[in-house]
Amino acid sequence: MLVGGALAMGYQMSCDQETEDKQLVEQASMTALPDSVKSEMALQLEREALMARVKAIYNLVKHETIYMGGSVDNDLLDKSFCSKSWNKLLMAVRSKEHNTGTLFFEVNKWTMAYDSDLVSFDEFEVQDLNMDTDEMTAVVNFTVYTPDTYTPARIELVYEDGNWKIDNFYHLKYGLNLRSQMWDYLGNDLICLI
């Protein structure tokens, strides 16, 4: 029994040493990687996290569109998935809409369509991902499909409060930059006729 126990103990020590050696080799290989490879790996991981986030947002938008029968102009989506800067600008637009009796949005920014309850989002592609500055930013292109048409679209995102947040929407078929259009709307003095 003593020999068997010593053999088992020796085998366990050998396995422990082998595991420790593997960990040291892995650590050494990671530290031996050039910074460019580490940066590329970090960029690829962040790209995958960004794509997962954007697809999850638009999957929710698709389900909400079906549930609401095509109308998803819901400020709660903006509050949940858009940047603080976007939401501040949106509240200024909503205030002007209320005060002037006018409406700003001609097209639904979430679906890029006119109240279609059958909408899908596909062909997501990270156009740009910037992790080099203090503020991480990204651009994602995608296509919106409705039963009778498709619309190329783009969103700009910023990394804020530990999540990717949408900071601007683009309707590429009509060349609409919604943030810019919101600023134009706020800059125009409209006379309320009501």
N, C-alpha and C positions, 0 to 999 in steps of 0.2 A: 504494500500500500504506500509505503513511504517513497518508493521509487516512482510509482505512478503519480503520486502527488507532486513530487519534485519535477517530474517530466511535464506535467500539466502546468505547473508554476513557471517552468522554464519556457514552455510554449507560449504562455500568456505574456510573459515578459518580452519574448521575441515579437509577438504580435503588437504589443504596446510600442515597442521600439520601432517596428516597421511603420505603424500608424504615425508616430511622431516624426519619423524620417520623411514620410510622404508629405506631411503638413509643412515641414521645413522646406522641402523641394518646391511645393506649391507657392509658399510665401516668397522664396528666393526667385522663382520664375516670374511672379507678379511684379516684384520690385525690379527685376531685371528687364522688364518690358520697357521699351522706350516710351517717353511721354506721349508721343504722337499716337501710338497704339492704344495707350490708356485713354486718351482723349477720344479716339475713334470708337472705342468700346462704350464709353460713357455716352457719346452722341447717339450711337445705335440703340442703347437701352432707353434713352430719353425719347428718341423717335418712336419706339414701340409703345412707351407709356403715353405719349401724346396721341398716337393713332387710336389706342384703346379708349382714351378719354373722349375724343371727338366722336368715334363710332358709338360709344355709349350714350352720349348726348343726343345724337341724331336718331338713335334707336328709340329713345324716349320720346323725341319729337314725333317720330312716325306713329308710335302707339297713341300719343295724345291727339294727333290729327285724326286718326281713325275714331277714337272715342268721342271727340268733339265735333265730328262731321266736317272737318276741313278748317275750322277756325282755331288756330293756336297762337293768336296774338296775346299771349298771357305774360304779363309783367313778372310773374313768379319764375318763369323760365329765365328771364333776364337777370333777376335777382340771384338765382341759383348758379347760372352758368356764364355770366358776363362779368367783366371787370368793374371795379368801382368807378372808374372814369366813364365807362359806357353807361352805367346806371345813373350817374349824376347828370350826364347829358340827356338821357332818356327822360328823366324827371323834369328837366327844363323844357323839353319838347312837350311833354304831357301838360305842363302848366300853361304853356302858350296855347296849346290846343283848347284847353278849358277857357282861358281868358278871351280868346278871339273867336271861338265857335268854328274853328277850322280843323281839318285833319291833316296830319303830315304823311303817314305811311300809305303809299299807293299799292305796295306789294308786301306780302307777308315776309318779313325778314327770316323767319325760321324755315319756311317751306319754299320761298322764292316763287310762289304760285298764288293764284287767285282762288282761295277757298276750295281746293280740291281735297276730297277726303281720301283719295288714293294717291299717295305720294311715297316714293322710296328714294333712298340716298345710296349712291354707289361711287366707285372709282375714286376713293379717297387717296390723296397723294400729298405727302409733306413736301411742299415747294421750297420751304426755307426753315431752318432751325438755327437760332443764334443763342449759343450758351456762353459766349465770350465776354459779354458785358455784365454789368450789375443787374440788369433786367433781362431775363430770358424772354425771347420772343419767337414766334413761329407763324408760318403761313401754310394753310392747308387748302388745297383745291379739291373739289368733288363735283358730282353731277346729281341734279335733282330730276327725278322722273315722275311725270304724271301720265294719266292714260293717253293724252294726245300730244304731249311735247316733252322736251327735256331742257334743262337750264344749267349751264355751267355756272358754278358758284365758287366763292372763296371766302374764307374767314381768316382774320388775323387774331392771334392769341398772345396773351402775356401770362407769365407764371406769377401767380399772386396767391398769397395765403396758403401755400402748399399744394395748389392745383392749377392746371391750365384753365384760363378764363378767356372767353371770346371778347375781343376788344373792337372788332369791326366786321361788318358783313358786306360782301360785294355780290351784286347780281351781274354776272359777266355778259349775259346776252344783251342787256340794255345799258351796260357800262355804268351801273350805279354803284357809287361808293356811299354807303348809307351814313357813315359818320360825317363825311363832307356835306352831304345833303341836309343832315340835321343842323349843322352849323349854318348853312345857307338859310334854312327855314327860320332859325332863331334870329338871324341878322336882318331879315325882311320885316318891315313894319307893316302889318296887315291891319286893315280897318274892319272891325266887326260890323257886319250889316244886320245882325240879329237884334 
